[in-house]
Amino acid sequence: MTLQYICFLIFGICLYAIITDPNVARAFDYVLQLAKSKINHHVWWMKNDPSNPIVKYMIYRKNLKLAKELKAKIDNYYKENK
């Protein structure tokens, strides 16, 4: 129960500072935007990191498909020019 009161007290002090001073409100907004940006950066990196095995597999499949298409085009080109 005391932890709830401590959290409520900290929240109340922060809310008081935000309401009384617009610079604190702006700084709080900037900190939240920075945190959101950092989280988005880490999520993007986890989805596109080449050391991630799932991403490696997706890159492998994409390159395999591209290689098959290019081989078919090259074979078609040589058949037409014979």
GUNU-897011 format. One line per field, with one value per residue (C-alpha): residue in three letters; x, y, z. Coordinates in Angstrom, 2 decimals, padded with zeros to 5 digits. Example, Ala and Ser with C-alpha at 12.3 -4.5 7.8 and 13.67 -1.06 7.14 Angstrom:
<recs>
resn <- c(ala:ser) .
px <- c(012.30:013.67) .
py <- c(-004.50:-001.06) .
pz <- c(007.80:007.14) .
</recs>
This chain:
<recs>
resn <- c(met:thr:leu:gln:tyr:ile:cys:phe:leu:ile:phe:gly:ile:cys:leu:tyr:ala:ile:ile:thr:asp:pro:asn:val:ala:arg:ala:phe:asp:tyr:val:leu:gln:leu:ala:lys:ser:lys:ile:asn:his:his:val:trp:trp:met:lys:asn:asp:pro:ser:asn:pro:ile:val:lys:tyr:met:ile:tyr:arg:lys:asn:leu:lys:leu:ala:lys:glu:leu:lys:ala:lys:ile:asp:asn:tyr:tyr:lys:glu:asn:lys) .
px <- c(000.00:002.82:004.30:001.04:001.20:004.82:003.98:000.95:003.14:005.75:003.02:001.43:004.71:005.38:001.84:002.17:005.46:003.96:000.87:002.73:005.62:005.12:008.84:008.59:005.58:007.55:010.55:008.27:006.83:010.33:011.40:008.32:009.02:012.65:011.60:009.11:011.80:014.27:011.68:010.79:014.52:015.03:011.93:013.04:016.53:015.14:013.02:015.87:019.01:020.91:022.11:018.50:017.89:014.35:015.59:018.41:015.84:013.67:016.68:017.70:014.20:014.06:017.47:016.60:013.45:015.41:018.06:015.41:013.82:017.19:018.18:014.88:015.43:019.01:017.95:015.12:017.55:019.97:017.14:015.86:019.32:020.42) .
py <- c(000.00:002.43:001.88:003.11:006.24:006.86:006.50:008.76:011.36:011.28:011.53:014.45:016.35:015.83:016.90:020.03:020.98:020.40:022.49:025.41:025.75:025.48:024.83:021.69:020.60:021.13:019.25:016.39:016.26:016.22:013.39:011.37:011.97:010.93:007.76:006.94:007.55:005.29:002.52:002.79:002.65:-000.53:-002.19:-001.30:-002.65:-005.91:-006.35:-005.57:-006.76:-009.13:-011.22:-012.13:-015.65:-014.83:-011.81:-013.90:-016.41:-013.67:-012.16:-015.63:-016.31:-012.90:-013.39:-016.93:-015.67:-012.89:-015.37:-017.64:-014.71:-013.52:-017.04:-017.40:-014.05:-014.94:-018.37:-016.76:-014.20:-016.90:-019.01:-016.04:-015.08:-018.52) .
pz <- c(000.00:000.76:-002.71:-004.21:-002.06:-003.04:-006.76:-006.29:-004.56:-007.35:-009.99:-008.12:-007.89:-011.60:-012.48:-010.32:-012.02:-015.47:-014.73:-013.14:-015.62:-019.40:-019.93:-017.81:-019.86:-023.07:-021.67:-020.60:-024.12:-025.64:-023.32:-024.31:-028.01:-027.51:-025.71:-028.49:-031.10:-029.31:-028.98:-032.68:-033.51:-031.50:-032.95:-036.50:-035.78:-034.39:-037.52:-039.94:-038.13:-040.43:-037.48:-036.68:-038.10:-039.23:-041.16:-042.63:-043.89:-045.39:-047.18:-048.41:-049.81:-051.51:-053.10:-054.18:-055.91:-057.62:-058.76:-060.29:-062.15:-063.48:-064.56:-066.42:-068.17:-069.12:-070.43:-072.40:-073.87:-075.06:-076.53:-078.55:-079.87:-081.03) .
</recs>
